[in-house]
Amino acid sequence: MKTLMTTLTGLALFTATATATTTASADEIVIGGKNFTEQQLLASMTTQYLDGLGYDVDTRAGMGSAVLRQAQENGQIDLYWEYTGTSLINYNDVTESLSADETYQRVKELDGEKGLVWLEPSAANNTYALAMRAESVEETGISTLSDLASAVNDGEELAFAMNAEFYAREDGWRPLQRAYDFRVERGAVKRMDSGLVYQALRDGQVDIGLVFATDGRVPAFDFQILEDDQGFFPAYALTPVVRQDTLDANPELAEQMNALSALLDDDTMASLNARVDVERETIEDVAESFLEDNDLL
């Protein structure tokens, strides 16, 4: 879904390489991607897929969420995969509770006014989640976020790990505590890179870690996601988003990307992510084999 790594290097890259930012060229499509495994897989998958269809493709992966979104609005990125909840809350400042379909329809409308087209959403919902080791869930009886809030309010000392973006997001740590009516002291929260969160939780260095629902390390490391029983998190349906002027220049692109989107669901993404993060296959190889298995290469 998700880190805000707005580095000067990233900004300089887009500034240096951008030319005309208002007119798409049928000669080249620039694919963007964020800086975590799932996004890098999708960027590689999209690049190989469109290249195989005869498009001239340039890829700019590994960017922070805010930089990538700004680059697309400015015309420096033509296409990337975004999460509906991220656009709803972080880019359009909508905080009301909406269903998955309502979330998609709202961001489709709001971003459409900015020249961005949301294509068909996949069945993959890479929502944020808090997880514990399965053995800890059994020992403590904490299986929902309401259980967690009660434990904290009863004085149980628990150590948390999460990335810096979630700690500061409008759909992140502070609003989550308000929604479930609990408060964790700052010293009990360790902020670290997303990948290190999984290691810290697996190794018992913390009790609860922030995870992504489609991350393959969740089942591989025997984590149990705590149920969001009050529905705090919005839907984060994984969806290709493309500039309208890019579609105008490449009218078949929507149907082609929708065909790829239709192949993705939670189990598929978790399996693909695990092949990279657990089995240590390369992103390019995993993306290529998926396309080949589905007759897209």
C-alpha positions as CSV (number, residue, x, y, z in Angstrom):
1,M,0.0,0.0,0.0
2,K,2.9,2.7,1.6
3,T,6.0,4.7,3.1
4,L,6.6,8.4,2.7
5,M,10.2,8.4,1.7
6,T,10.3,11.9,0.1
7,T,14.0,11.9,-0.6
8,L,15.9,14.7,-2.4
9,T,17.2,12.0,-4.7
10,G,13.7,11.0,-5.8
11,L,12.7,14.6,-6.3
12,A,15.8,15.4,-8.3
13,L,15.2,12.3,-10.5
14,F,11.7,13.4,-11.4
15,T,12.7,17.0,-11.9
16,A,15.6,16.1,-14.2
17,T,13.7,13.6,-16.3
18,A,10.4,15.4,-16.7
19,T,9.8,17.1,-20.0
20,A,6.3,18.0,-21.1
21,T,4.0,17.3,-18.1
22,T,0.6,17.9,-19.7
23,T,0.7,15.8,-22.8
24,A,1.1,12.0,-22.9
25,S,3.0,10.4,-25.7
26,A,1.9,7.2,-27.4
27,D,5.6,6.5,-27.8
28,E,6.3,5.9,-24.1
29,I,4.4,5.0,-21.0
30,V,6.1,5.8,-17.6
31,I,5.3,3.2,-14.9
32,G,5.7,4.2,-11.3
33,G,5.9,2.2,-8.1
34,K,6.4,2.6,-4.4
35,N,9.3,1.4,-2.3
36,F,8.1,-2.0,-0.9
37,T,7.9,-5.5,-2.3
38,E,4.3,-5.6,-3.5
39,Q,4.7,-2.3,-5.4
40,Q,8.0,-3.3,-6.9
41,L,6.4,-6.5,-8.1
42,L,3.5,-4.7,-9.6
43,A,5.8,-2.2,-11.3
44,S,7.9,-5.0,-12.8
45,M,4.8,-7.0,-13.8
46,T,3.2,-4.0,-15.5
47,T,6.5,-3.1,-17.3
48,Q,7.0,-6.6,-18.6
49,Y,3.4,-7.0,-19.6
50,L,3.1,-3.7,-21.5
51,D,6.6,-4.2,-23.1
52,G,5.3,-7.5,-24.4
53,L,2.3,-5.8,-25.9
54,G,4.6,-3.5,-27.8
55,Y,4.6,-0.4,-25.7
56,D,7.7,1.6,-25.1
57,V,7.9,1.6,-21.3
58,D,10.0,3.5,-18.8
59,T,9.9,2.4,-15.1
60,R,10.4,4.6,-12.0
61,A,9.9,2.3,-9.0
62,G,11.0,2.7,-5.4
63,M,9.4,6.0,-4.6
64,G,7.5,7.2,-1.5
65,S,3.8,7.6,-1.7
66,A,3.5,11.4,-1.7
67,V,6.3,11.8,-4.3
68,L,4.8,9.2,-6.6
69,R,1.3,10.7,-6.4
70,Q,2.6,14.2,-7.0
71,A,4.6,12.9,-10.0
72,Q,1.5,11.4,-11.5
73,E,-0.5,14.5,-11.0
74,N,2.3,16.5,-12.6
75,G,2.4,14.2,-15.6
76,Q,5.8,12.7,-14.8
77,I,4.3,9.2,-14.1
78,D,1.6,7.8,-16.4
79,L,0.5,4.7,-14.6
80,Y,0.9,3.0,-11.2
81,W,-1.0,0.8,-8.8
82,E,-2.6,2.7,-5.9
83,Y,-4.8,1.7,-2.9
84,T,-8.3,3.1,-2.7
85,G,-8.1,4.0,1.0
86,T,-4.8,5.8,0.6
87,S,-6.3,8.1,-2.0
88,L,-9.5,8.6,-0.1
89,I,-7.8,9.7,3.1
90,N,-4.3,11.0,2.3
91,Y,-4.9,12.6,-1.1
92,N,-8.6,13.6,-0.9
93,D,-9.0,14.2,2.9
94,V,-12.1,12.1,3.2
95,T,-12.4,10.7,6.7
96,E,-16.0,9.4,6.7
97,S,-16.6,5.7,7.0
98,L,-17.3,4.2,3.6
99,S,-17.8,0.7,2.2
100,A,-15.3,-0.8,-0.2
101,D,-17.5,0.1,-3.2
102,E,-18.2,3.6,-1.9
103,T,-14.5,4.1,-1.3
104,Y,-13.7,3.2,-4.9
105,Q,-16.5,5.3,-6.4
106,R,-15.5,8.3,-4.3
107,V,-11.8,8.2,-5.3
108,K,-12.7,7.5,-8.9
109,E,-14.9,10.7,-8.9
110,L,-12.5,12.9,-7.0
111,D,-9.3,11.9,-8.8
112,G,-11.2,12.0,-12.1
113,E,-11.5,15.8,-11.6
114,K,-7.6,15.8,-11.4
115,G,-7.2,13.9,-14.7
116,L,-6.5,10.6,-13.1
117,V,-8.6,7.5,-14.1
118,W,-9.1,4.6,-11.7
119,L,-9.5,1.4,-13.7
120,E,-11.1,-1.8,-12.5
121,P,-10.1,-2.6,-8.9
122,S,-8.5,-6.0,-8.2
123,A,-9.8,-8.3,-5.5
124,A,-6.6,-7.7,-3.5
125,N,-7.2,-5.5,-0.4
126,N,-3.8,-4.7,1.1
127,T,-5.1,-3.1,4.2
128,Y,-3.0,-2.1,7.2
129,A,-3.3,-4.5,10.2
130,L,-1.8,-5.1,13.6
131,A,-0.6,-8.7,14.1
132,M,0.8,-10.8,16.9
133,R,2.6,-14.1,16.9
134,A,0.0,-16.9,16.9
135,E,1.4,-18.3,20.1
136,S,1.0,-14.9,21.8
137,V,-2.6,-14.7,20.7
138,E,-3.3,-18.0,22.3
139,E,-1.5,-17.0,25.5
140,T,-3.1,-13.6,25.9
141,G,-6.5,-14.1,24.4
142,I,-6.1,-10.9,22.3
143,S,-7.6,-11.6,18.9
144,T,-9.3,-8.3,18.1
145,L,-8.3,-4.6,18.3
146,S,-10.9,-4.1,21.0
147,D,-9.2,-6.9,23.0
148,L,-5.9,-5.1,22.5
149,A,-7.4,-1.8,23.7
150,S,-8.8,-3.5,26.8
151,A,-5.4,-5.0,27.6
152,V,-3.6,-1.7,27.2
153,N,-6.2,0.1,29.4
154,D,-5.9,-2.7,32.0
155,G,-2.2,-1.8,32.3
156,E,-0.7,-4.7,30.3
157,E,2.8,-3.7,29.1
158,L,3.1,-4.4,25.3
159,A,5.8,-3.3,22.9
160,F,4.7,-2.2,19.4
161,A,6.6,-1.8,16.1
162,M,5.5,0.1,13.0
163,N,6.9,2.2,10.2
164,A,7.2,5.9,10.5
165,E,4.5,6.6,7.8
166,F,1.8,4.7,9.7
167,Y,2.8,6.5,12.9
168,A,2.0,9.8,11.3
169,R,-0.8,9.0,8.8
170,E,-4.3,10.3,9.0
171,D,-5.5,6.7,8.9
172,G,-2.7,5.6,11.2
173,W,-1.6,5.2,14.7
174,R,-3.1,8.2,16.6
175,P,-6.5,8.0,14.9
176,L,-6.5,4.2,15.6
177,Q,-6.0,4.8,19.3
178,R,-8.8,7.4,19.4
179,A,-11.2,5.1,17.5
180,Y,-10.6,2.2,20.0
181,D,-10.2,4.5,23.0
182,F,-6.7,3.5,24.3
183,R,-3.4,5.2,24.6
184,V,0.1,3.7,24.3
185,E,3.1,5.6,25.7
186,R,5.5,6.8,23.1
187,G,8.3,4.8,24.6
188,A,6.4,1.5,23.9
189,V,6.4,2.2,20.2
190,K,9.4,1.4,18.0
191,R,9.4,3.0,14.6
192,M,11.5,1.2,12.0
193,D,11.5,0.1,8.3
194,S,8.5,-2.0,7.4
195,G,10.7,-5.1,6.7
196,L,12.3,-4.8,10.1
197,V,8.9,-4.8,11.8
198,Y,8.3,-8.4,10.6
199,Q,11.7,-9.5,11.9
200,A,11.2,-7.8,15.3
201,L,7.8,-9.4,15.7
202,R,9.1,-12.9,14.6
203,D,12.1,-12.7,16.9
204,G,10.0,-11.6,19.9
205,Q,11.6,-8.2,20.2
206,V,8.1,-6.7,20.2
207,D,4.6,-8.0,21.0
208,I,2.6,-6.4,18.2
209,G,3.6,-5.3,14.7
210,L,2.1,-3.3,11.9
211,V,1.7,-5.6,8.8
212,F,0.1,-5.5,5.4
213,A,-2.7,-8.0,4.9
214,T,-1.3,-9.3,1.6
215,D,2.3,-9.7,2.9
216,G,3.5,-13.2,2.5
217,R,5.4,-13.1,5.7
218,V,2.2,-13.1,7.7
219,P,1.5,-16.8,7.2
220,A,5.1,-17.7,6.7
221,F,6.1,-16.3,10.2
222,D,2.9,-17.7,11.8
223,F,1.4,-14.3,12.6
224,Q,-2.2,-13.7,13.4
225,I,-3.9,-10.5,12.3
226,L,-6.0,-8.9,15.0
227,E,-9.5,-8.4,13.8
228,D,-10.5,-4.7,13.1
229,D,-13.8,-5.4,14.8
230,Q,-14.9,-1.7,14.8
231,G,-14.1,-1.2,11.1
232,F,-11.5,1.5,11.5
233,F,-9.4,0.8,8.4
234,P,-11.0,1.7,5.0
235,A,-10.7,-0.6,2.1
236,Y,-7.4,-0.6,0.3
237,A,-8.3,-2.2,-3.0
238,L,-5.3,-2.5,-5.2
239,T,-6.1,-0.7,-8.5
240,P,-4.3,0.6,-11.6
241,V,-4.5,4.4,-11.9
242,V,-3.7,6.1,-15.2
243,R,-3.6,9.6,-16.4
244,Q,-6.6,10.5,-18.7
245,D,-4.3,12.0,-21.4
246,T,-2.3,8.7,-21.4
247,L,-5.5,6.8,-22.0
248,D,-6.4,9.2,-24.8
249,A,-3.1,8.5,-26.5
250,N,-3.3,4.7,-25.8
251,P,-7.0,3.8,-26.0
252,E,-6.5,0.0,-25.6
253,L,-4.6,0.5,-22.3
254,A,-7.6,0.4,-20.0
255,E,-8.8,-3.0,-21.3
256,Q,-5.3,-4.4,-21.1
257,M,-4.7,-3.3,-17.5
258,N,-8.1,-4.4,-16.4
259,A,-7.3,-7.9,-17.6
260,L,-4.2,-7.9,-15.4
261,S,-6.1,-6.4,-12.4
262,A,-8.7,-9.2,-12.7
263,L,-6.0,-11.8,-11.9
264,L,-5.0,-10.4,-8.5
265,D,-6.6,-11.2,-5.2
266,D,-5.3,-11.4,-1.6
267,D,-4.0,-15.0,-1.8
268,T,-2.3,-14.3,-5.1
269,M,-0.5,-11.2,-3.8
270,A,0.5,-12.9,-0.6
271,S,2.0,-15.8,-2.5
272,L,3.9,-13.6,-4.9
273,N,5.2,-11.4,-2.0
274,A,6.3,-14.4,-0.1
275,R,8.3,-15.7,-3.0
276,V,10.3,-12.5,-2.8
277,D,10.5,-11.8,0.9
278,V,10.6,-15.4,2.2
279,E,11.9,-17.6,-0.6
280,R,14.3,-14.8,-1.9
281,E,13.4,-15.0,-5.6
282,T,14.1,-11.9,-7.6
283,I,11.2,-9.5,-8.2
284,E,11.7,-9.7,-12.0
285,D,11.6,-13.5,-12.0
286,V,8.5,-13.6,-9.9
287,A,6.7,-11.1,-12.0
288,E,7.8,-12.8,-15.2
289,S,6.6,-16.3,-14.1
290,F,3.2,-14.9,-13.0
291,L,2.7,-13.3,-16.4
292,E,3.8,-16.5,-18.2
293,D,1.5,-18.7,-16.0
294,N,-1.4,-16.5,-17.0
295,D,-0.6,-16.3,-20.7
296,L,0.2,-12.6,-20.6
297,L,3.8,-13.1,-21.8
